[in-house]
């Protein structure tokens, strides 16, 4: 279902900036924000999922679990929105 929303230029700029920073589309960013606000998605749950995946991955001894966690969260968000 399509939904059209008018945003003031400042808010639209922030949405565009954050979406670009996360490597997702503005639509994906807005959908994600709505899901979180409506209680349909928990950022903490996504983060735990990333950490759990890393705990089972075979890692080199010098790799830190927290290293690149933000990138892994972004990848999960992109993967979720692409399916």
C-alpha positions, 0 to 999 in steps of 0.5 A: 500500500502506498502512503504519501506524507508531506514533510517540512524541508528540514525534516525531509533533509534529516530523513534523507541524510540518515537513510543515506548514512545507513545505506537504505532508501528513505522509504525503508528508513520511514518504514523502520521508524514507524515499526519502532514507534508502533512497537512492532520492532525493537532495536535492541532485538535487532542488536541482540540478533547481530551479536548472537550471529557473531557468537556462532561465527568462527572468528579469528582471535583478534576479532572483537564482537563489537567491531563493526556492529553498526555495519552488521545492524545496517546489513540486517535492516537492508536484508529485512527490507529487501525480503 
